[in-house]
Amino acid sequence: MTAPGQNLIMWMVYNGEYTVEEVDAAAIYKAGMPWEYLPFQTSQA
């Protein structure tokens, strides 16, 4: 299942609404997105 907000977050990232530095990995994780779908590497995997 797709977590609420997941597609919106990724759309904003890939369309330049946010830079990688501006995206909080913890917030993405709390939104229900698996770590492997993050658009950058994280040491919290």
PDB file of N, H, CA, C and O in Angstrom:
ATOM      1  N   MET A   1       0.833  -1.204   0.000  1.00  0.00           N
ATOM      2  CA  MET A   1       0.000   0.000   0.000  1.00  0.00           C
ATOM      3  C   MET A   1       0.867   1.253   0.000  1.00  0.00           C
ATOM      4  O   MET A   1       1.994   1.252   0.497  1.00  0.00           O
ATOM      5  N   THR A   2       0.323   2.305  -0.561  1.00  0.00           N
ATOM      6  H   THR A   2      -0.592   2.306  -0.965  1.00  0.00           H
ATOM      7  CA  THR A   2       1.048   3.574  -0.600  1.00  0.00           C
ATOM      8  C   THR A   2       0.650   4.420   0.598  1.00  0.00           C
ATOM      9  O   THR A   2      -0.533   4.658   0.841  1.00  0.00           O
ATOM     10  N   ALA A   3       1.649   4.867   1.340  1.00  0.00           N
ATOM     11  H   ALA A   3       2.610   4.673   1.142  1.00  0.00           H
ATOM     12  CA  ALA A   3       1.369   5.688   2.515  1.00  0.00           C
ATOM     13  C   ALA A   3       0.878   7.066   2.089  1.00  0.00           C
ATOM     14  O   ALA A   3       1.346   7.603   1.085  1.00  0.00           O
ATOM     15  N   PRO A   4      -0.058   7.647   2.836  1.00  0.00           N
ATOM     16  CA  PRO A   4      -0.533   9.001   2.529  1.00  0.00           C
ATOM     17  C   PRO A   4       0.624   9.990   2.492  1.00  0.00           C
ATOM     18  O   PRO A   4       1.452  10.021   3.402  1.00  0.00           O
ATOM     19  N   GLY A   5       0.679  10.791   1.445  1.00  0.00           N
ATOM     20  H   GLY A   5       0.007  10.766   0.705  1.00  0.00           H
ATOM     21  CA  GLY A   5       1.718  11.796   1.348  1.00  0.00           C
ATOM     22  C   GLY A   5       2.980  11.318   0.664  1.00  0.00           C
ATOM     23  O   GLY A   5       3.826  12.129   0.288  1.00  0.00           O
ATOM     24  N   GLN A   6       3.121  10.012   0.499  1.00  0.00           N
ATOM     25  H   GLN A   6       2.434   9.353   0.805  1.00  0.00           H
ATOM     26  CA  GLN A   6       4.363   9.474  -0.065  1.00  0.00           C
ATOM     27  C   GLN A   6       4.614   9.992  -1.475  1.00  0.00           C
ATOM     28  O   GLN A   6       5.695  10.500  -1.776  1.00  0.00           O
ATOM     29  N   ASN A   7       3.604   9.861  -2.340  1.00  0.00           N
ATOM     30  H   ASN A   7       2.727   9.448  -2.096  1.00  0.00           H
ATOM     31  CA  ASN A   7       3.782  10.305  -3.719  1.00  0.00           C
ATOM     32  C   ASN A   7       4.020  11.805  -3.800  1.00  0.00           C
ATOM     33  O   ASN A   7       4.810  12.269  -4.622  1.00  0.00           O
ATOM     34  N   LEU A   8       3.334  12.569  -2.943  1.00  0.00           N
ATOM     35  H   LEU A   8       2.692  12.193  -2.275  1.00  0.00           H
ATOM     36  CA  LEU A   8       3.501  14.017  -2.951  1.00  0.00           C
ATOM     37  C   LEU A   8       4.918  14.393  -2.560  1.00  0.00           C
ATOM     38  O   LEU A   8       5.527  15.263  -3.182  1.00  0.00           O
ATOM     39  N   ILE A   9       5.450  13.737  -1.525  1.00  0.00           N
ATOM     40  H   ILE A   9       4.955  13.030  -1.020  1.00  0.00           H
ATOM     41  CA  ILE A   9       6.821  14.021  -1.091  1.00  0.00           C
ATOM     42  C   ILE A   9       7.800  13.748  -2.221  1.00  0.00           C
ATOM     43  O   ILE A   9       8.650  14.587  -2.520  1.00  0.00           O
ATOM     44  N   MET A  10       7.690  12.583  -2.854  1.00  0.00           N
ATOM     45  H   MET A  10       6.999  11.901  -2.611  1.00  0.00           H
ATOM     46  CA  MET A  10       8.630  12.227  -3.907  1.00  0.00           C
ATOM     47  C   MET A  10       8.475  13.144  -5.113  1.00  0.00           C
ATOM     48  O   MET A  10       9.461  13.487  -5.766  1.00  0.00           O
ATOM     49  N   TRP A  11       7.230  13.545  -5.412  1.00  0.00           N
ATOM     50  H   TRP A  11       6.430  13.266  -4.882  1.00  0.00           H
ATOM     51  CA  TRP A  11       6.997  14.458  -6.535  1.00  0.00           C
ATOM     52  C   TRP A  11       7.698  15.777  -6.280  1.00  0.00           C
ATOM     53  O   TRP A  11       8.322  16.337  -7.181  1.00  0.00           O
ATOM     54  N   MET A  12       7.599  16.276  -5.053  1.00  0.00           N
ATOM     55  H   MET A  12       7.092  15.821  -4.321  1.00  0.00           H
ATOM     56  CA  MET A  12       8.233  17.548  -4.721  1.00  0.00           C
ATOM     57  C   MET A  12       9.749  17.434  -4.811  1.00  0.00           C
ATOM     58  O   MET A  12      10.418  18.355  -5.277  1.00  0.00           O
ATOM     59  N   VAL A  13      10.289  16.303  -4.366  1.00  0.00           N
ATOM     60  H   VAL A  13       9.745  15.554  -3.987  1.00  0.00           H
ATOM     61  CA  VAL A  13      11.737  16.109  -4.434  1.00  0.00           C
ATOM     62  C   VAL A  13      12.198  16.098  -5.884  1.00  0.00           C
ATOM     63  O   VAL A  13      13.108  16.840  -6.253  1.00  0.00           O
ATOM     64  N   TYR A  14      11.569  15.253  -6.714  1.00  0.00           N
ATOM     65  H   TYR A  14      10.829  14.651  -6.414  1.00  0.00           H
ATOM     66  CA  TYR A  14      12.034  15.079  -8.080  1.00  0.00           C
ATOM     67  C   TYR A  14      11.718  16.260  -8.983  1.00  0.00           C
ATOM     68  O   TYR A  14      12.329  16.414 -10.040  1.00  0.00           O
ATOM     69  N   ASN A  15      10.776  17.089  -8.578  1.00  0.00           N
ATOM     70  H   ASN A  15      10.280  16.965  -7.718  1.00  0.00           H
ATOM     71  CA  ASN A  15      10.448  18.256  -9.384  1.00  0.00           C
ATOM     72  C   ASN A  15      11.111  19.522  -8.871  1.00  0.00           C
ATOM     73  O   ASN A  15      10.818  20.621  -9.344  1.00  0.00           O
ATOM     74  N   GLY A  16      12.008  19.366  -7.898  1.00  0.00           N
ATOM     75  H   GLY A  16      12.245  18.474  -7.513  1.00  0.00           H
ATOM     76  CA  GLY A  16      12.818  20.495  -7.469  1.00  0.00           C
ATOM     77  C   GLY A  16      12.180  21.387  -6.420  1.00  0.00           C
ATOM     78  O   GLY A  16      12.697  22.464  -6.124  1.00  0.00           O
ATOM     79  N   GLU A  17      11.045  20.944  -5.847  1.00  0.00           N
ATOM     80  H   GLU A  17      10.625  20.069  -6.087  1.00  0.00           H
ATOM     81  CA  GLU A  17      10.445  21.750  -4.789  1.00  0.00           C
ATOM     82  C   GLU A  17      11.367  21.776  -3.566  1.00  0.00           C
ATOM     83  O   GLU A  17      11.440  22.765  -2.838  1.00  0.00           O
ATOM     84  N   TYR A  18      12.057  20.667  -3.370  1.00  0.00           N
ATOM     85  H   TYR A  18      11.997  19.864  -3.962  1.00  0.00           H
ATOM     86  CA  TYR A  18      13.000  20.577  -2.264  1.00  0.00           C
ATOM     87  C   TYR A  18      14.300  19.985  -2.770  1.00  0.00           C
ATOM     88  O   TYR A  18      14.306  19.173  -3.696  1.00  0.00           O
ATOM     89  N   THR A  19      15.413  20.398  -2.153  1.00  0.00           N
ATOM     90  H   THR A  19      15.409  21.057  -1.401  1.00  0.00           H
ATOM     91  CA  THR A  19      16.678  19.751  -2.456  1.00  0.00           C
ATOM     92  C   THR A  19      16.842  18.577  -1.507  1.00  0.00           C
ATOM     93  O   THR A  19      16.097  18.439  -0.537  1.00  0.00           O
ATOM     94  N   VAL A  20      17.819  17.734  -1.795  1.00  0.00           N
ATOM     95  H   VAL A  20      18.424  17.846  -2.583  1.00  0.00           H
ATOM     96  CA  VAL A  20      18.078  16.588  -0.935  1.00  0.00           C
ATOM     97  C   VAL A  20      18.332  17.043   0.497  1.00  0.00           C
ATOM     98  O   VAL A  20      17.873  16.418   1.452  1.00  0.00           O
ATOM     99  N   GLU A  21      19.074  18.146   0.630  1.00  0.00           N
ATOM    100  H   GLU A  21      19.447  18.654  -0.146  1.00  0.00           H
ATOM    101  CA  GLU A  21      19.417  18.636   1.961  1.00  0.00           C
ATOM    102  C   GLU A  21      18.183  19.115   2.717  1.00  0.00           C
ATOM    103  O   GLU A  21      18.146  19.073   3.947  1.00  0.00           O
ATOM    104  N   GLU A  22      17.168  19.574   1.972  1.00  0.00           N
ATOM    105  H   GLU A  22      17.199  19.609   0.973  1.00  0.00           H
ATOM    106  CA  GLU A  22      15.971  20.111   2.612  1.00  0.00           C
ATOM    107  C   GLU A  22      14.989  19.020   3.030  1.00  0.00           C
ATOM    108  O   GLU A  22      14.115  19.242   3.867  1.00  0.00           O
ATOM    109  N   VAL A  23      15.146  17.844   2.437  1.00  0.00           N
ATOM    110  H   VAL A  23      15.856  17.664   1.757  1.00  0.00           H
ATOM    111  CA  VAL A  23      14.229  16.755   2.753  1.00  0.00           C
ATOM    112  C   VAL A  23      14.704  16.032   4.004  1.00  0.00           C
ATOM    113  O   VAL A  23      15.836  15.554   4.067  1.00  0.00           O
ATOM    114  N   ASP A  24      13.833  15.958   4.990  1.00  0.00           N
ATOM    115  H   ASP A  24      12.913  16.346   4.939  1.00  0.00           H
ATOM    116  CA  ASP A  24      14.178  15.297   6.244  1.00  0.00           C
ATOM    117  C   ASP A  24      13.873  13.808   6.131  1.00  0.00           C
ATOM    118  O   ASP A  24      12.717  13.410   5.991  1.00  0.00           O
ATOM    119  N   ALA A  25      14.908  13.001   6.190  1.00  0.00           N
ATOM    120  H   ALA A  25      15.847  13.325   6.304  1.00  0.00           H
ATOM    121  CA  ALA A  25      14.736  11.557   6.035  1.00  0.00           C
ATOM    122  C   ALA A  25      13.802  10.990   7.094  1.00  0.00           C
ATOM    123  O   ALA A  25      13.026  10.076   6.816  1.00  0.00           O
ATOM    124  N   ALA A  26      13.874  11.526   8.298  1.00  0.00           N
ATOM    125  H   ALA A  26      14.505  12.268   8.523  1.00  0.00           H
ATOM    126  CA  ALA A  26      13.005  11.032   9.367  1.00  0.00           C
ATOM    127  C   ALA A  26      11.544  11.308   9.049  1.00  0.00           C
ATOM    128  O   ALA A  26      10.682  10.475   9.331  1.00  0.00           O
ATOM    129  N   ALA A  27      11.257  12.461   8.468  1.00  0.00           N
ATOM    130  H   ALA A  27      11.957  13.137   8.240  1.00  0.00           H
ATOM    131  CA  ALA A  27       9.885  12.806   8.118  1.00  0.00           C
ATOM    132  C   ALA A  27       9.366  11.872   7.032  1.00  0.00           C
ATOM    133  O   ALA A  27       8.215  11.438   7.072  1.00  0.00           O
ATOM    134  N   ILE A  28      10.221  11.568   6.066  1.00  0.00           N
ATOM    135  H   ILE A  28      11.156  11.921   6.033  1.00  0.00           H
ATOM    136  CA  ILE A  28       9.836  10.646   5.003  1.00  0.00           C
ATOM    137  C   ILE A  28       9.556   9.266   5.592  1.00  0.00           C
ATOM    138  O   ILE A  28       8.577   8.611   5.235  1.00  0.00           O
ATOM    139  N   TYR A  29      10.427   8.838   6.496  1.00  0.00           N
ATOM    140  H   TYR A  29      11.223   9.370   6.787  1.00  0.00           H
ATOM    141  CA  TYR A  29      10.247   7.533   7.125  1.00  0.00           C
ATOM    142  C   TYR A  29       8.933   7.489   7.904  1.00  0.00           C
ATOM    143  O   TYR A  29       8.199   6.503   7.829  1.00  0.00           O
ATOM    144  N   LYS A  30       8.639   8.544   8.643  1.00  0.00           N
ATOM    145  H   LYS A  30       9.235   9.344   8.704  1.00  0.00           H
ATOM    146  CA  LYS A  30       7.404   8.592   9.423  1.00  0.00           C
ATOM    147  C   LYS A  30       6.177   8.608   8.517  1.00  0.00           C
ATOM    148  O   LYS A  30       5.094   8.191   8.925  1.00  0.00           O
ATOM    149  N   ALA A  31       6.348   9.090   7.289  1.00  0.00           N
ATOM    150  H   ALA A  31       7.228   9.429   6.957  1.00  0.00           H
ATOM    151  CA  ALA A  31       5.243   9.103   6.335  1.00  0.00           C
ATOM    152  C   ALA A  31       4.975   7.705   5.786  1.00  0.00           C
ATOM    153  O   ALA A  31       3.986   7.488   5.087  1.00  0.00           O
ATOM    154  N   GLY A  32       5.858   6.760   6.103  1.00  0.00           N
ATOM    155  H   GLY A  32       6.662   6.937   6.671  1.00  0.00           H
ATOM    156  CA  GLY A  32       5.632   5.372   5.716  1.00  0.00           C
ATOM    157  C   GLY A  32       6.426   4.923   4.509  1.00  0.00           C
ATOM    158  O   GLY A  32       6.140   3.866   3.946  1.00  0.00           O
ATOM    159  N   MET A  33       7.416   5.697   4.098  1.00  0.00           N
ATOM    160  H   MET A  33       7.648   6.555   4.556  1.00  0.00           H
ATOM    161  CA  MET A  33       8.201   5.339   2.925  1.00  0.00           C
ATOM    162  C   MET A  33       9.403   4.487   3.323  1.00  0.00           C
ATOM    163  O   MET A  33      10.178   4.896   4.187  1.00  0.00           O
ATOM    164  N   PRO A  34       9.575   3.325   2.721  1.00  0.00           N
ATOM    165  CA  PRO A  34      10.740   2.492   3.015  1.00  0.00           C
ATOM    166  C   PRO A  34      12.033   3.225   2.678  1.00  0.00           C
ATOM    167  O   PRO A  34      12.082   4.009   1.730  1.00  0.00           O
ATOM    168  N   TRP A  35      13.069   2.968   3.455  1.00  0.00           N
ATOM    169  H   TRP A  35      13.029   2.331   4.225  1.00  0.00           H
ATOM    170  CA  TRP A  35      14.353   3.646   3.267  1.00  0.00           C
ATOM    171  C   TRP A  35      14.903   3.474   1.854  1.00  0.00           C
ATOM    172  O   TRP A  35      15.522   4.391   1.314  1.00  0.00           O
ATOM    173  N   GLU A  36      14.680   2.302   1.251  1.00  0.00           N
ATOM    174  H   GLU A  36      14.177   1.557   1.690  1.00  0.00           H
ATOM    175  CA  GLU A  36      15.272   2.051  -0.068  1.00  0.00           C
ATOM    176  C   GLU A  36      14.697   2.959  -1.143  1.00  0.00           C
ATOM    177  O   GLU A  36      15.266   3.065  -2.229  1.00  0.00           O
ATOM    178  N   TYR A  37      13.580   3.616  -0.860  1.00  0.00           N
ATOM    179  H   TYR A  37      13.117   3.530   0.023  1.00  0.00           H
ATOM    180  CA  TYR A  37      12.997   4.523  -1.840  1.00  0.00           C
ATOM    181  C   TYR A  37      13.450   5.967  -1.663  1.00  0.00           C
ATOM    182  O   TYR A  37      13.059   6.846  -2.432  1.00  0.00           O
ATOM    183  N   LEU A  38      14.279   6.209  -0.642  1.00  0.00           N
ATOM    184  H   LEU A  38      14.596   5.495  -0.018  1.00  0.00           H
ATOM    185  CA  LEU A  38      14.797   7.562  -0.467  1.00  0.00           C
ATOM    186  C   LEU A  38      15.691   7.924  -1.648  1.00  0.00           C
ATOM    187  O   LEU A  38      16.440   7.075  -2.131  1.00  0.00           O
ATOM    188  N   PRO A  39      15.627   9.180  -2.127  1.00  0.00           N
ATOM    189  CA  PRO A  39      16.400   9.600  -3.294  1.00  0.00           C
ATOM    190  C   PRO A  39      17.855   9.902  -2.954  1.00  0.00           C
ATOM    191  O   PRO A  39      18.550  10.562  -3.727  1.00  0.00           O
ATOM    192  N   PHE A  40      18.313   9.428  -1.814  1.00  0.00           N
ATOM    193  H   PHE A  40      17.749   8.892  -1.186  1.00  0.00           H
ATOM    194  CA  PHE A  40      19.698   9.644  -1.407  1.00  0.00           C
ATOM    195  C   PHE A  40      20.082   8.602  -0.370  1.00  0.00           C
ATOM    196  O   PHE A  40      19.211   7.956   0.214  1.00  0.00           O
ATOM    197  N   GLN A  41      21.372   8.434  -0.138  1.00  0.00           N
ATOM    198  H   GLN A  41      22.079   8.959  -0.612  1.00  0.00           H
ATOM    199  CA  GLN A  41      21.847   7.447   0.817  1.00  0.00           C
ATOM    200  C   GLN A  41      21.660   7.948   2.239  1.00  0.00           C
ATOM    201  O   GLN A  41      21.791   9.143   2.507  1.00  0.00           O
ATOM    202  N   THR A  42      21.355   7.033   3.147  1.00  0.00           N
ATOM    203  H   THR A  42      21.249   6.063   2.930  1.00  0.00           H
ATOM    204  CA  THR A  42      21.200   7.404   4.548  1.00  0.00           C
ATOM    205  C   THR A  42      21.916   6.398   5.425  1.00  0.00           C
ATOM    206  O   THR A  42      21.931   5.203   5.131  1.00  0.00           O
ATOM    207  N   SER A  43      22.504   6.881   6.492  1.00  0.00           N
ATOM    208  H   SER A  43      22.491   7.852   6.730  1.00  0.00           H
ATOM    209  CA  SER A  43      23.220   5.996   7.403  1.00  0.00           C
ATOM    210  C   SER A  43      22.264   5.357   8.405  1.00  0.00           C
ATOM    211  O   SER A  43      22.677   4.546   9.233  1.00  0.00           O
ATOM    212  N   GLN A  44      20.975   5.726   8.328  1.00  0.00           N
ATOM    213  H   GLN A  44      20.639   6.385   7.655  1.00  0.00           H
ATOM    214  CA  GLN A  44      20.001   5.216   9.283  1.00  0.00           C
ATOM    215  C   GLN A  44      19.231   4.013   8.734  1.00  0.00           C
ATOM    216  O   GLN A  44      18.230   3.593   9.314  1.00  0.00           O
ATOM    217  N   ALA A  45      19.699   3.466   7.623  1.00  0.00           N
ATOM    218  H   ALA A  45      20.512   3.806   7.151  1.00  0.00           H
ATOM    219  CA  ALA A  45      18.992   2.358   6.994  1.00  0.00           C
ATOM    220  C   ALA A  45      18.912   1.151   7.931  1.00  0.00           C
ATOM    221  O   ALA A  45      18.347   0.121   7.563  1.00  0.00           O
TER     222      ALA A  45
END
